[in-house]
């Protein structure tokens, strides 16, 4: 291991890429500690909202506590980058889903590098209004829970302060997107994923401390040790399973016809065999984000309507937050499992349709042994996709409900989405480093 690290460090350009990536991540953590200006009363209300929420603030605290984990604590401190890069991820997902629907976006995928750059530019443009809307929703909920005292879009007395906060949070999202793209271009790994990874890793010490405190406080020494042991065991098994899930694939053999000269104008045909790597979890963490968004949306609406003067709206909002989208109930996790399962299938088939592999194989004259090109090949690959996606969807669904069982002191510390992001980013970064080393003929690095 140390020999491998030494080999990496001896390559000047690769060392510079790693240092550049670490420098950008350090800038991200500095920005995370620059907070939106609040008066002393608002700052105290913000701390109390997360540390000691009232009965009416329980649902809101759980909602923002989940988002705060991904932002590395930036949302809890009301940082200028508290929204992290999730508006950009949302815009990316929306653009990918709209691509097969809108012909103009579909044509961009056939225009090579210029089309990809244009698609990325449109995605960044869509990110701006989404970031502004998310900032508006977050600030509105903060105002409802008495964190912000002066917040109004139309009152001239508070408009300057309100729009300053909203534009600052929006600009924070775009700054992180820019930093992430700098990492992708000049550093190592996927920049956006590393930004999220940095936020999650930063919150690990606080999560471990909170879990230890909750375990020793609620269950005593023996009960706390048992809770911590169960949590570590379930977390380790989940982490191991996610590694296998991320790397697991079904390799479908494909033969490409080739011809070579053997004499005067004579051609001899032969076949070159390769394979199609069909991933078990081709959707990645997207189904988890979809499911969380679908469950968070009614929570946000219900939290906002709980202060309504209309009795039936207020009662309906209280019912939704208490019985429908309450993370402490088993029904919430059943819905989460079903949504993750459904979205895994949905997104896997969307990506499969965009790749259009059967048609591309037919155009290249390639074929799968035992199956004719065209519709038979498409049905065969569709059957394989259905089977391997079933395994991936079941695993993601079961991993999603693990936080309900792996509790420490009554607190749900294990985050499936966080683990999947960490596993994916680490494996992808290691893979890129290995590729860089192989290109430089360091054959001993992989041995």
C-alpha positions as CSV (number, residue, x, y, z in Angstrom):
1,X,0.0,0.0,0.0
2,X,2.7,2.5,1.0
3,X,4.6,1.5,-2.2
4,X,1.6,2.4,-4.3
5,X,1.2,5.7,-2.5
6,X,4.8,6.5,-3.1
7,X,4.4,5.6,-6.8
8,X,1.5,8.0,-7.1
9,X,3.4,10.8,-5.3
10,X,6.5,10.5,-7.6
11,X,4.4,11.4,-10.7
12,X,4.6,15.2,-10.9
13,X,1.4,15.9,-12.9
14,X,-0.7,13.3,-11.0
15,X,0.6,14.8,-7.7
16,X,-0.4,18.3,-8.9
17,X,-3.9,17.0,-9.8
18,X,-4.3,15.5,-6.3
19,X,-3.0,18.7,-4.6
20,X,-5.3,20.8,-6.7
21,X,-8.3,18.7,-5.8
22,X,-7.5,18.9,-2.1
23,X,-7.0,22.7,-2.4
24,X,-10.4,23.1,-4.0
25,X,-12.0,21.0,-1.3
26,X,-10.3,23.2,1.4
27,X,-11.8,26.3,-0.3
28,X,-15.2,24.6,-0.1
29,X,-14.8,24.0,3.6
30,X,-13.8,27.6,4.1
31,X,-16.9,28.8,2.3
32,X,-19.0,26.5,4.5
33,X,-17.9,28.4,7.5
34,X,-19.0,31.8,6.1
35,X,-22.5,32.3,7.3
36,X,-25.4,34.5,6.3
37,X,-25.5,37.5,8.6
38,X,-28.0,36.9,11.4
39,X,-28.7,39.0,14.6
40,X,-28.1,37.3,18.0
41,X,-31.7,36.4,18.4
42,X,-31.9,34.7,15.0
43,X,-28.7,32.9,15.6
44,X,-30.0,31.5,19.0
45,X,-33.2,30.4,17.3
46,X,-31.3,28.6,14.6
47,X,-29.2,26.7,17.1
48,X,-32.3,25.8,19.2
49,X,-34.1,24.6,16.1
50,X,-31.6,21.8,15.5
51,X,-30.4,21.1,19.1
52,X,-33.6,21.4,21.0
53,X,-36.7,21.7,18.7
54,X,-40.1,22.2,20.1
55,X,-42.9,19.7,19.4
56,X,-44.2,21.7,16.4
57,X,-40.6,21.9,15.0
58,X,-39.9,18.1,15.1
59,X,-40.8,17.4,11.5
60,X,-38.9,20.5,10.2
61,X,-35.8,19.5,12.3
62,X,-35.8,16.0,10.8
63,X,-36.3,17.4,7.3
64,X,-33.4,19.8,7.5
65,X,-31.3,17.5,9.5
66,X,-31.2,15.0,6.6
67,X,-30.3,17.8,4.1
68,X,-27.7,19.1,6.6
69,X,-25.8,15.8,6.5
70,X,-25.2,16.2,2.8
71,X,-24.1,19.8,3.1
72,X,-21.5,19.0,5.8
73,X,-23.3,21.0,8.5
74,X,-23.6,24.1,6.3
75,X,-27.4,24.2,6.5
76,X,-27.4,24.1,10.3
77,X,-25.1,27.1,10.4
78,X,-27.0,28.9,7.6
79,X,-23.8,29.0,5.5
80,X,-23.7,30.8,2.1
81,X,-23.2,27.3,0.5
82,X,-25.9,25.7,2.7
83,X,-27.8,24.4,-0.3
84,X,-24.7,22.5,-1.5
85,X,-24.9,21.4,-5.2
86,X,-28.3,19.7,-4.9
87,X,-30.1,22.2,-7.2
88,X,-27.5,21.3,-9.8
89,X,-28.1,17.6,-9.3
90,X,-31.8,18.2,-9.6
91,X,-31.3,20.1,-12.8
92,X,-29.1,17.3,-14.2
93,X,-31.8,14.7,-13.4
94,X,-34.5,16.8,-15.0
95,X,-32.5,17.4,-18.2
96,X,-31.7,13.7,-18.5
97,X,-35.4,12.8,-18.2
98,X,-36.4,15.5,-20.7
99,X,-33.8,14.4,-23.2
100,X,-35.9,11.6,-24.8
101,X,-39.0,13.8,-24.7
102,X,-37.6,17.0,-26.3
103,X,-36.1,16.3,-29.8
104,X,-33.8,19.3,-29.6
105,X,-32.1,17.9,-26.4
106,X,-32.0,14.5,-28.0
107,X,-30.1,15.9,-31.0
108,X,-27.5,17.4,-28.7
109,X,-26.4,13.9,-27.7
110,X,-25.5,13.1,-31.4
111,X,-23.3,16.3,-31.9
112,X,-20.3,15.0,-30.0
113,X,-18.2,17.3,-27.7
114,X,-20.0,20.5,-28.9
115,X,-23.4,19.0,-28.1
116,X,-22.2,17.8,-24.6
117,X,-20.9,21.3,-23.8
118,X,-24.2,22.9,-24.9
119,X,-26.1,20.4,-22.9
120,X,-24.0,21.2,-19.8
121,X,-24.5,24.9,-20.4
122,X,-28.3,24.5,-20.5
123,X,-28.1,22.4,-17.3
124,X,-26.2,25.2,-15.5
125,X,-28.8,27.8,-16.7
126,X,-31.7,25.6,-15.3
127,X,-29.8,25.3,-12.0
128,X,-30.1,29.1,-11.3
129,X,-33.9,29.2,-10.9
130,X,-34.0,25.9,-9.1
131,X,-31.4,27.2,-6.6
132,X,-33.4,30.4,-6.1
133,X,-36.6,28.4,-5.5
134,X,-34.9,26.1,-3.0
135,X,-33.4,29.1,-1.2
136,X,-36.9,30.7,-1.1
137,X,-38.4,27.5,0.3
138,X,-35.7,27.1,2.9
139,X,-35.9,30.7,4.0
140,X,-39.7,30.6,4.2
141,X,-39.5,27.6,6.5
142,X,-36.9,29.3,8.6
143,X,-39.1,32.3,8.9
144,X,-42.1,30.1,9.8
145,X,-40.0,28.6,12.6
146,X,-38.9,32.0,13.9
147,X,-35.3,31.7,12.8
148,X,-35.6,34.7,10.4
149,X,-37.4,37.7,11.9
150,X,-37.5,39.9,8.8
151,X,-38.4,38.1,5.6
152,X,-40.7,39.4,2.9
153,X,-40.6,39.5,-0.9
154,X,-42.9,42.5,-1.2
155,X,-42.5,44.6,2.0
156,X,-40.1,47.5,1.1
157,X,-38.7,47.4,4.7
158,X,-37.4,43.9,4.3
159,X,-37.0,43.4,0.6
160,X,-33.3,44.3,0.5
161,X,-32.4,41.9,3.3
162,X,-34.6,39.1,1.9
163,X,-33.3,39.3,-1.7
164,X,-29.8,39.6,-0.4
165,X,-30.1,36.3,1.4
166,X,-31.8,34.6,-1.5
167,X,-29.2,35.7,-4.1
168,X,-26.4,34.9,-1.7
169,X,-27.6,31.3,-1.3
170,X,-28.1,31.0,-5.1
171,X,-24.7,32.3,-5.8
172,X,-23.3,29.8,-3.3
173,X,-24.7,27.0,-5.3
174,X,-23.2,28.3,-8.5
175,X,-19.8,28.8,-6.9
176,X,-19.8,25.2,-5.8
177,X,-20.8,24.1,-9.3
178,X,-17.8,26.1,-10.7
179,X,-15.4,24.6,-8.1
180,X,-16.7,21.1,-8.9
181,X,-16.1,21.6,-12.6
182,X,-12.6,22.9,-11.9
183,X,-11.9,19.6,-10.1
184,X,-13.2,17.6,-13.0
185,X,-11.2,19.6,-15.5
186,X,-7.9,20.1,-13.7
187,X,-8.0,17.7,-10.7
188,X,-8.8,14.0,-10.2
189,X,-12.2,12.5,-9.9
190,X,-15.7,13.9,-10.5
191,X,-15.8,17.4,-9.0
192,X,-19.5,17.5,-8.1
193,X,-19.4,14.1,-6.4
194,X,-16.3,15.1,-4.5
195,X,-18.0,18.3,-3.2
196,X,-20.8,16.1,-1.8
197,X,-18.3,13.6,-0.6
198,X,-16.4,16.3,1.3
199,X,-19.6,17.5,3.0
200,X,-20.5,14.0,4.1
201,X,-17.1,13.1,5.4
202,X,-16.9,16.3,7.4
203,X,-20.1,15.5,9.2
204,X,-18.9,12.0,10.3
205,X,-17.2,13.0,13.6
206,X,-20.3,14.9,14.7
207,X,-22.5,12.0,13.8
208,X,-20.3,9.5,15.7
209,X,-20.2,11.8,18.7
210,X,-24.0,12.2,18.7
211,X,-24.5,8.5,18.3
212,X,-22.2,7.8,21.3
213,X,-23.9,10.4,23.4
214,X,-27.4,9.1,22.5
215,X,-26.4,5.5,23.2
216,X,-24.8,6.1,26.6
217,X,-27.6,8.5,27.7
218,X,-30.6,6.4,26.7
219,X,-29.5,2.8,27.2
220,X,-26.8,3.0,29.9
221,X,-23.4,1.4,29.4
222,X,-24.6,-2.1,28.4
223,X,-27.5,-1.0,26.3
224,X,-25.3,1.7,24.6
225,X,-22.6,-0.9,23.8
226,X,-25.2,-3.2,22.2
227,X,-26.7,-0.4,20.2
228,X,-23.3,0.7,18.9
229,X,-22.3,-2.9,18.1
230,X,-25.5,-3.4,16.1
231,X,-25.0,-0.1,14.3
232,X,-21.4,-0.9,13.4
233,X,-22.3,-4.4,12.2
234,X,-25.2,-3.3,10.0
235,X,-23.1,-0.4,8.7
236,X,-20.2,-2.7,7.7
237,X,-22.5,-5.2,6.0
238,X,-24.2,-2.4,4.1
239,X,-20.9,-0.9,3.1
240,X,-19.6,-4.3,1.9
241,X,-22.9,-4.9,0.0
242,X,-22.7,-1.5,-1.7
243,X,-19.2,-2.1,-2.9
244,X,-20.3,-5.3,-4.6
245,X,-23.4,-3.6,-5.9
246,X,-21.4,-0.8,-7.4
247,X,-18.9,-3.1,-9.0
248,X,-21.3,-5.9,-10.0
249,X,-22.1,-6.3,-13.7
250,X,-23.3,-8.8,-16.2
251,X,-20.9,-9.1,-19.1
252,X,-22.8,-10.0,-22.3
253,X,-20.4,-11.3,-25.1
254,X,-20.5,-9.5,-28.4
255,X,-18.7,-10.3,-31.6
256,X,-17.5,-7.7,-34.1
257,X,-16.7,-8.9,-37.6
258,X,-13.2,-7.9,-38.9
259,X,-11.3,-8.6,-42.1
260,X,-7.6,-8.8,-42.8
261,X,-5.4,-9.1,-46.0
262,X,-3.7,-12.4,-46.6
263,X,-2.5,-12.1,-50.2
264,X,-3.2,-10.4,-53.4
265,X,-6.6,-8.7,-52.8
266,X,-7.7,-11.7,-50.7
267,X,-9.7,-10.9,-47.5
268,X,-10.2,-13.4,-44.7
269,X,-13.0,-12.7,-42.2
270,X,-12.7,-13.2,-38.5
271,X,-14.5,-12.1,-35.4
272,X,-13.3,-10.1,-32.5
273,X,-15.1,-10.9,-29.2
274,X,-15.8,-8.3,-26.5
275,X,-18.6,-7.7,-24.1
276,X,-21.3,-5.3,-22.9
277,X,-20.9,-4.4,-19.2
278,X,-24.5,-4.2,-17.9
279,X,-24.3,-2.7,-14.4
280,X,-26.5,-4.1,-11.6
281,X,-26.9,-0.6,-10.2
282,X,-26.9,1.5,-13.3
283,X,-29.0,4.2,-11.6
284,X,-26.5,4.9,-8.8
285,X,-27.8,7.1,-6.1
286,X,-30.5,8.7,-8.3
287,X,-33.4,6.6,-7.0
288,X,-32.6,7.5,-3.4
289,X,-32.6,11.2,-4.3
290,X,-35.9,10.8,-6.2
291,X,-37.6,8.9,-3.3
292,X,-36.3,11.4,-0.7
293,X,-37.6,14.3,-2.8
294,X,-41.0,12.7,-3.2
295,X,-41.3,12.3,0.5
296,X,-39.7,15.6,1.4
297,X,-42.1,17.6,-0.8
298,X,-45.3,16.8,1.1
299,X,-43.3,17.4,4.4
300,X,-42.4,20.9,3.3
301,X,-45.9,21.7,2.1
302,X,-47.4,20.3,5.3
303,X,-44.9,22.2,7.5
304,X,-45.8,25.4,5.7
305,X,-49.6,24.8,6.0
306,X,-49.5,23.9,9.6
307,X,-49.5,27.6,10.5
308,X,-52.6,28.2,8.3
309,X,-55.6,30.0,9.7
310,X,-57.9,27.6,7.9
311,X,-58.7,24.8,10.3
312,X,-59.2,22.0,7.8
313,X,-55.9,22.9,6.1
314,X,-54.1,23.0,9.4
315,X,-55.6,19.7,10.5
316,X,-54.7,18.0,7.2
317,X,-51.1,19.3,7.5
318,X,-50.8,18.0,11.0
319,X,-52.2,14.6,9.9
320,X,-49.7,14.4,7.0
321,X,-46.7,15.2,9.2
322,X,-47.8,12.9,12.0
323,X,-49.0,9.8,10.2
324,X,-47.9,9.9,6.5
325,X,-44.4,11.3,6.3
326,X,-43.2,10.8,9.8
327,X,-39.8,9.0,9.7
328,X,-40.5,7.4,13.1
329,X,-43.3,5.3,11.6
330,X,-43.0,2.0,9.7
331,X,-45.4,3.2,7.0
332,X,-42.9,5.9,6.0
333,X,-40.2,3.4,5.4
334,X,-42.5,1.1,3.4
335,X,-43.3,4.0,1.1
336,X,-39.6,4.8,0.9
337,X,-38.8,1.2,-0.1
338,X,-41.5,1.2,-2.8
339,X,-40.4,4.5,-4.2
340,X,-36.8,3.5,-4.4
341,X,-37.7,0.2,-6.0
342,X,-39.9,1.9,-8.6
343,X,-37.4,4.7,-9.4
344,X,-34.6,2.2,-9.8
345,X,-36.4,0.5,-12.6
346,X,-37.6,3.7,-14.1
347,X,-34.2,5.4,-14.2
348,X,-32.4,2.2,-15.4
349,X,-34.8,1.9,-18.4
350,X,-34.5,5.6,-19.2
351,X,-30.7,5.3,-19.4
352,X,-31.0,2.1,-21.4
353,X,-33.3,3.7,-23.9
354,X,-30.9,6.7,-24.3
355,X,-27.9,4.3,-25.0
356,X,-29.8,2.5,-27.7
357,X,-27.3,-0.4,-27.7
358,X,-29.2,-2.9,-29.8
359,X,-29.5,-0.5,-32.7
360,X,-25.9,0.6,-32.4
361,X,-24.7,-3.0,-32.5
362,X,-26.8,-3.7,-35.7
363,X,-25.3,-0.6,-37.4
364,X,-21.8,-1.8,-36.6
365,X,-22.5,-5.3,-37.8
366,X,-21.9,-6.8,-34.3
367,X,-24.1,-9.5,-32.8
368,X,-24.6,-11.5,-29.7
369,X,-23.8,-15.2,-30.3
370,X,-27.1,-17.1,-30.6
371,X,-29.3,-14.1,-31.2
372,X,-30.0,-12.3,-34.5
373,X,-29.5,-8.5,-34.7
374,X,-32.5,-6.3,-34.2
375,X,-35.5,-7.2,-32.2
376,X,-34.3,-10.6,-30.9
377,X,-31.1,-8.9,-29.5
378,X,-33.3,-6.1,-28.0
379,X,-35.5,-8.7,-26.2
380,X,-32.6,-10.6,-24.9
381,X,-30.8,-7.6,-23.5
382,X,-34.1,-6.3,-22.1
383,X,-34.6,-9.6,-20.2
384,X,-31.1,-9.3,-18.7
385,X,-31.7,-5.7,-17.8
386,X,-34.9,-6.6,-16.1
387,X,-33.3,-9.4,-14.0
388,X,-30.2,-7.5,-12.9
389,X,-32.2,-4.4,-12.1
390,X,-34.5,-6.5,-9.9
391,X,-31.5,-7.4,-7.8
392,X,-30.2,-3.8,-7.7
393,X,-33.7,-2.4,-6.8
394,X,-34.2,-4.9,-4.0
395,X,-30.8,-4.2,-2.5
396,X,-31.3,-0.4,-2.7
397,X,-34.8,-0.7,-1.2
398,X,-33.6,-2.9,1.7
399,X,-30.6,-0.7,2.3
400,X,-32.9,2.3,2.4
401,X,-35.0,0.9,5.3
402,X,-31.9,-0.1,7.3
403,X,-31.8,3.2,9.2
404,X,-35.2,2.4,10.7
405,X,-33.6,-0.7,12.3
406,X,-30.0,0.3,12.9
407,X,-30.7,3.0,15.5
408,X,-28.4,4.2,18.3
409,X,-30.2,5.6,21.3
410,X,-33.3,6.0,19.2
411,X,-31.5,8.1,16.6
412,X,-31.2,7.1,12.9
413,X,-27.6,7.7,12.1
414,X,-27.1,5.3,9.2
415,X,-27.7,7.1,5.9
416,X,-28.0,4.8,2.8
417,X,-27.6,7.7,0.4
418,X,-24.5,8.9,2.2
419,X,-22.9,5.5,2.2
420,X,-23.7,5.0,-1.5
421,X,-22.2,8.4,-2.4
422,X,-19.1,7.7,-0.4
423,X,-18.6,4.3,-1.9
424,X,-19.2,5.5,-5.4
425,X,-16.9,8.5,-5.1
426,X,-14.0,6.5,-3.5
427,X,-14.2,3.7,-6.1
428,X,-14.4,6.1,-9.0
429,X,-11.5,8.2,-7.8
430,X,-9.4,5.1,-7.2
431,X,-10.2,3.9,-10.7
432,X,-9.2,7.2,-12.2
433,X,-5.9,7.2,-10.3
434,X,-5.2,3.6,-11.4
435,X,-5.9,4.6,-15.0
436,X,-3.5,7.5,-14.7
437,X,-0.8,5.2,-13.4
438,X,-1.4,2.6,-16.1
439,X,-1.0,5.3,-18.8
440,X,2.4,6.0,-17.4
441,X,3.4,2.3,-17.5
442,X,3.5,1.7,-13.8
443,X,2.6,-2.0,-14.3
444,X,3.5,-2.8,-10.7
445,X,0.8,-0.5,-9.3
446,X,-2.0,-3.0,-10.1
447,X,-0.1,-6.2,-9.2
